[in-house]
């Protein structure tokens, strides 16, 4: 009996996870079609083929759905637990290039660009969209980058403030690409172009921050 009960609980949990994911996909589609302010929970529930009661029980209200949609994407920016030990500048350059590649690949995804456009479009009528995107989505990538820079500083590979390093590297990495993508005047770079962009940004960053004994006489 106990085994059967555990099996049923696992099956129920799996079913709820699948339904929750369906709700989030429906919410995202509704936000993109109608705008955050105009999308209704009834529309989302209908798209997800669930009752409003089930929708509230598994995810919550409309703002909680938005936060959940952004949070799911933000998880991809966590620094891997198996990050190589930053013992030398070559490793640091490789780690920055690897992170930069993933950063640009994830953020330049059309669905993410659509969320940024939604936040801009709803900035006056529904400012909570921009606040959620900034505090959850953008902060996840900034925090991950600050962590890499802090470890580099602790290892004696950089001298300065990790937060400033993170902002500077992000600037070198993106340049004007994000604005061009938001305006629709540039296409998303392919994998090879993204990797080349990240390598160039990592090399440029380290050139700007030589160690004292590496600086030209």
C-alpha beads as a LAMMPS data file, in Angstrom:
LAMMPS data file: protein, C-alpha beads

217 atoms
216 bonds

1 atom types
1 bond types

-500.0 500.0 xlo xhi
-500.0 500.0 ylo yhi
-500.0 500.0 zlo zhi

Masses

1 110.0

Atoms # bond

1 1 1 0.000 0.000 0.000
2 1 1 2.792 2.429 0.951
3 1 1 4.564 1.838 -2.366
4 1 1 1.351 2.429 -4.308
5 1 1 0.719 5.634 -2.358
6 1 1 4.213 6.979 -3.123
7 1 1 3.758 6.092 -6.772
8 1 1 0.485 8.008 -6.928
9 1 1 2.085 11.047 -5.267
10 1 1 4.942 11.009 -7.777
11 1 1 2.484 10.701 -10.665
12 1 1 0.386 13.552 -9.294
13 1 1 3.495 15.706 -8.854
14 1 1 4.564 14.979 -12.410
15 1 1 1.096 15.796 -13.725
16 1 1 1.055 19.083 -11.804
17 1 1 4.491 20.019 -13.152
18 1 1 3.326 19.412 -16.709
19 1 1 0.149 21.426 -16.163
20 1 1 2.088 24.264 -14.551
21 1 1 4.414 24.386 -17.537
22 1 1 1.390 24.478 -19.835
23 1 1 -0.024 27.392 -17.857
24 1 1 3.233 29.335 -18.103
25 1 1 3.416 28.742 -21.850
26 1 1 -0.186 29.890 -22.195
27 1 1 0.492 32.958 -20.051
28 1 1 3.503 33.900 -22.149
29 1 1 1.514 33.494 -25.370
30 1 1 -1.317 35.635 -23.960
31 1 1 1.101 38.347 -22.831
32 1 1 2.672 38.444 -26.283
33 1 1 -0.700 38.574 -28.064
34 1 1 -2.711 40.907 -25.859
35 1 1 -0.092 42.673 -23.756
36 1 1 0.396 42.077 -20.048
37 1 1 -2.184 44.621 -18.921
38 1 1 -4.905 43.372 -21.286
39 1 1 -4.333 39.621 -20.967
40 1 1 -6.889 38.079 -18.620
41 1 1 -6.586 35.050 -16.379
42 1 1 -9.631 33.629 -18.181
43 1 1 -7.793 33.864 -21.515
44 1 1 -4.745 32.180 -19.998
45 1 1 -6.799 29.425 -18.371
46 1 1 -8.613 28.793 -21.656
47 1 1 -5.337 28.575 -23.566
48 1 1 -3.906 26.193 -20.960
49 1 1 -7.101 24.090 -20.865
50 1 1 -7.408 24.408 -17.083
51 1 1 -9.909 25.978 -14.708
52 1 1 -9.155 29.354 -13.156
53 1 1 -9.100 27.629 -9.782
54 1 1 -6.381 25.242 -10.982
55 1 1 -4.486 28.142 -12.543
56 1 1 -4.383 30.050 -9.239
57 1 1 -3.518 26.927 -7.256
58 1 1 -0.555 25.899 -9.437
59 1 1 0.912 29.287 -10.380
60 1 1 -0.974 32.200 -8.836
61 1 1 -2.219 35.519 -10.126
62 1 1 -1.150 37.214 -13.337
63 1 1 1.862 38.936 -11.810
64 1 1 3.052 35.644 -10.301
65 1 1 2.746 34.053 -13.750
66 1 1 4.900 36.789 -15.227
67 1 1 7.528 36.360 -12.514
68 1 1 7.502 32.591 -13.018
69 1 1 7.973 32.994 -16.795
70 1 1 10.964 35.279 -16.279
71 1 1 12.412 33.187 -13.441
72 1 1 12.424 30.027 -15.552
73 1 1 14.590 31.758 -18.143
74 1 1 16.791 33.403 -15.486
75 1 1 17.848 29.995 -14.126
76 1 1 19.957 29.509 -17.238
77 1 1 22.368 32.211 -16.093
78 1 1 23.546 30.413 -12.960
79 1 1 27.315 29.975 -12.857
80 1 1 28.028 26.242 -13.293
81 1 1 29.079 24.447 -10.123
82 1 1 32.017 22.900 -12.015
83 1 1 33.515 26.272 -12.942
84 1 1 37.287 25.812 -13.506
85 1 1 39.520 27.210 -10.762
86 1 1 40.681 30.644 -11.879
87 1 1 44.414 30.183 -11.347
88 1 1 45.656 32.063 -14.409
89 1 1 44.541 34.680 -16.897
90 1 1 44.177 32.173 -19.722
91 1 1 41.568 30.253 -17.735
92 1 1 39.811 33.489 -16.833
93 1 1 39.665 34.440 -20.515
94 1 1 38.197 31.045 -21.396
95 1 1 35.588 31.284 -18.625
96 1 1 34.559 34.800 -19.681
97 1 1 34.294 33.723 -23.318
98 1 1 32.200 30.695 -22.342
99 1 1 29.885 32.743 -20.128
100 1 1 29.625 35.476 -22.742
101 1 1 28.662 32.959 -25.405
102 1 1 25.859 31.561 -23.277
103 1 1 24.778 35.041 -22.182
104 1 1 24.342 36.353 -25.721
105 1 1 22.806 33.098 -26.964
106 1 1 20.141 33.093 -24.237
107 1 1 19.284 36.788 -24.262
108 1 1 19.203 37.087 -28.052
109 1 1 16.613 34.301 -28.225
110 1 1 13.519 35.732 -29.945
111 1 1 11.293 34.912 -26.963
112 1 1 13.559 36.866 -24.610
113 1 1 13.701 39.821 -26.988
114 1 1 9.901 39.657 -27.070
115 1 1 9.806 39.943 -23.261
116 1 1 12.032 43.028 -23.388
117 1 1 9.771 44.566 -26.009
118 1 1 6.754 43.739 -23.848
119 1 1 8.379 45.447 -20.845
120 1 1 9.068 48.553 -22.916
121 1 1 5.565 48.634 -24.398
122 1 1 3.957 48.207 -20.964
123 1 1 6.340 50.555 -19.109
124 1 1 3.579 53.086 -18.345
125 1 1 0.485 50.917 -18.055
126 1 1 2.102 47.930 -16.309
127 1 1 5.524 48.946 -14.892
128 1 1 5.676 45.703 -12.895
129 1 1 6.734 43.922 -16.101
130 1 1 9.914 45.995 -16.364
131 1 1 10.556 45.732 -12.619
132 1 1 10.265 41.951 -12.710
133 1 1 12.450 41.649 -15.782
134 1 1 15.118 43.874 -14.236
135 1 1 15.131 42.403 -10.729
136 1 1 14.870 38.743 -11.751
137 1 1 15.970 38.288 -15.342
138 1 1 18.723 40.885 -15.745
139 1 1 19.965 40.541 -12.165
140 1 1 20.553 36.801 -12.639
141 1 1 23.087 37.414 -15.403
142 1 1 24.701 40.334 -13.578
143 1 1 25.058 38.296 -10.378
144 1 1 26.616 35.372 -12.256
145 1 1 29.119 37.681 -13.939
146 1 1 29.952 39.436 -10.664
147 1 1 30.650 36.044 -9.116
148 1 1 33.180 35.208 -11.839
149 1 1 34.851 38.607 -11.429
150 1 1 34.943 38.261 -7.623
151 1 1 36.648 34.877 -7.917
152 1 1 39.167 36.351 -10.353
153 1 1 39.864 39.176 -7.930
154 1 1 40.264 36.753 -5.008
155 1 1 42.760 34.779 -7.091
156 1 1 44.807 37.910 -7.779
157 1 1 43.958 37.949 -11.497
158 1 1 42.151 41.301 -11.388
159 1 1 42.518 44.383 -9.236
160 1 1 39.417 46.488 -8.699
161 1 1 35.688 46.170 -8.099
162 1 1 33.911 43.035 -9.400
163 1 1 30.646 44.905 -10.039
164 1 1 32.420 47.435 -12.260
165 1 1 34.266 44.647 -14.071
166 1 1 30.949 42.878 -14.732
167 1 1 29.350 45.997 -16.199
168 1 1 32.383 46.701 -18.352
169 1 1 32.574 43.170 -19.744
170 1 1 28.841 43.212 -20.521
171 1 1 29.310 46.463 -22.415
172 1 1 32.179 45.032 -24.453
173 1 1 30.143 41.903 -25.117
174 1 1 26.896 43.506 -26.277
175 1 1 28.002 46.840 -27.740
176 1 1 24.884 47.951 -29.684
177 1 1 23.532 44.477 -30.435
178 1 1 20.676 44.549 -27.908
179 1 1 19.320 47.880 -29.163
180 1 1 19.537 46.642 -32.751
181 1 1 17.661 43.444 -31.873
182 1 1 14.961 45.370 -30.005
183 1 1 14.505 47.675 -32.973
184 1 1 14.428 44.745 -35.375
185 1 1 17.224 46.219 -37.496
186 1 1 19.614 43.302 -36.902
187 1 1 19.231 39.548 -37.088
188 1 1 20.149 37.285 -34.214
189 1 1 23.821 36.259 -34.635
190 1 1 24.483 32.591 -35.320
191 1 1 26.422 30.350 -32.940
192 1 1 29.781 31.008 -34.586
193 1 1 29.233 34.770 -34.545
194 1 1 28.168 34.685 -30.906
195 1 1 31.253 32.689 -29.896
196 1 1 33.534 35.078 -31.815
197 1 1 31.875 38.071 -30.143
198 1 1 32.391 36.541 -26.690
199 1 1 36.055 35.697 -27.346
200 1 1 36.718 39.222 -28.603
201 1 1 35.037 40.738 -25.543
202 1 1 37.050 38.550 -23.156
203 1 1 40.332 39.435 -24.866
204 1 1 39.500 43.156 -24.935
205 1 1 38.512 43.115 -21.267
206 1 1 41.787 41.537 -20.159
207 1 1 43.770 43.980 -22.286
208 1 1 42.066 46.808 -20.412
209 1 1 42.991 45.249 -17.081
210 1 1 46.573 43.987 -17.247
211 1 1 48.253 42.818 -14.069
212 1 1 50.871 45.277 -12.745
213 1 1 53.750 43.080 -13.872
214 1 1 52.145 42.687 -17.319
215 1 1 51.744 46.391 -17.977
216 1 1 53.990 47.877 -20.694
217 1 1 56.996 49.776 -19.441

Bonds

1 1 1 2
2 1 2 3
3 1 3 4
4 1 4 5
5 1 5 6
6 1 6 7
7 1 7 8
8 1 8 9
9 1 9 10
10 1 10 11
11 1 11 12
12 1 12 13
13 1 13 14
14 1 14 15
15 1 15 16
16 1 16 17
17 1 17 18
18 1 18 19
19 1 19 20
20 1 20 21
21 1 21 22
22 1 22 23
23 1 23 24
24 1 24 25
25 1 25 26
26 1 26 27
27 1 27 28
28 1 28 29
29 1 29 30
30 1 30 31
31 1 31 32
32 1 32 33
33 1 33 34
34 1 34 35
35 1 35 36
36 1 36 37
37 1 37 38
38 1 38 39
39 1 39 40
40 1 40 41
41 1 41 42
42 1 42 43
43 1 43 44
44 1 44 45
45 1 45 46
46 1 46 47
47 1 47 48
48 1 48 49
49 1 49 50
50 1 50 51
51 1 51 52
52 1 52 53
53 1 53 54
54 1 54 55
55 1 55 56
56 1 56 57
57 1 57 58
58 1 58 59
59 1 59 60
60 1 60 61
61 1 61 62
62 1 62 63
63 1 63 64
64 1 64 65
65 1 65 66
66 1 66 67
67 1 67 68
68 1 68 69
69 1 69 70
70 1 70 71
71 1 71 72
72 1 72 73
73 1 73 74
74 1 74 75
75 1 75 76
76 1 76 77
77 1 77 78
78 1 78 79
79 1 79 80
80 1 80 81
81 1 81 82
82 1 82 83
83 1 83 84
84 1 84 85
85 1 85 86
86 1 86 87
87 1 87 88
88 1 88 89
89 1 89 90
90 1 90 91
91 1 91 92
92 1 92 93
93 1 93 94
94 1 94 95
95 1 95 96
96 1 96 97
97 1 97 98
98 1 98 99
99 1 99 100
100 1 100 101
101 1 101 102
102 1 102 103
103 1 103 104
104 1 104 105
105 1 105 106
106 1 106 107
107 1 107 108
108 1 108 109
109 1 109 110
110 1 110 111
111 1 111 112
112 1 112 113
113 1 113 114
114 1 114 115
115 1 115 116
116 1 116 117
117 1 117 118
118 1 118 119
119 1 119 120
120 1 120 121
121 1 121 122
122 1 122 123
123 1 123 124
124 1 124 125
125 1 125 126
126 1 126 127
127 1 127 128
128 1 128 129
129 1 129 130
130 1 130 131
131 1 131 132
132 1 132 133
133 1 133 134
134 1 134 135
135 1 135 136
136 1 136 137
137 1 137 138
138 1 138 139
139 1 139 140
140 1 140 141
141 1 141 142
142 1 142 143
143 1 143 144
144 1 144 145
145 1 145 146
146 1 146 147
147 1 147 148
148 1 148 149
149 1 149 150
150 1 150 151
151 1 151 152
152 1 152 153
153 1 153 154
154 1 154 155
155 1 155 156
156 1 156 157
157 1 157 158
158 1 158 159
159 1 159 160
160 1 160 161
161 1 161 162
162 1 162 163
163 1 163 164
164 1 164 165
165 1 165 166
166 1 166 167
167 1 167 168
168 1 168 169
169 1 169 170
170 1 170 171
171 1 171 172
172 1 172 173
173 1 173 174
174 1 174 175
175 1 175 176
176 1 176 177
177 1 177 178
178 1 178 179
179 1 179 180
180 1 180 181
181 1 181 182
182 1 182 183
183 1 183 184
184 1 184 185
185 1 185 186
186 1 186 187
187 1 187 188
188 1 188 189
189 1 189 190
190 1 190 191
191 1 191 192
192 1 192 193
193 1 193 194
194 1 194 195
195 1 195 196
196 1 196 197
197 1 197 198
198 1 198 199
199 1 199 200
200 1 200 201
201 1 201 202
202 1 202 203
203 1 203 204
204 1 204 205
205 1 205 206
206 1 206 207
207 1 207 208
208 1 208 209
209 1 209 210
210 1 210 211
211 1 211 212
212 1 212 213
213 1 213 214
214 1 214 215
215 1 215 216
216 1 216 217
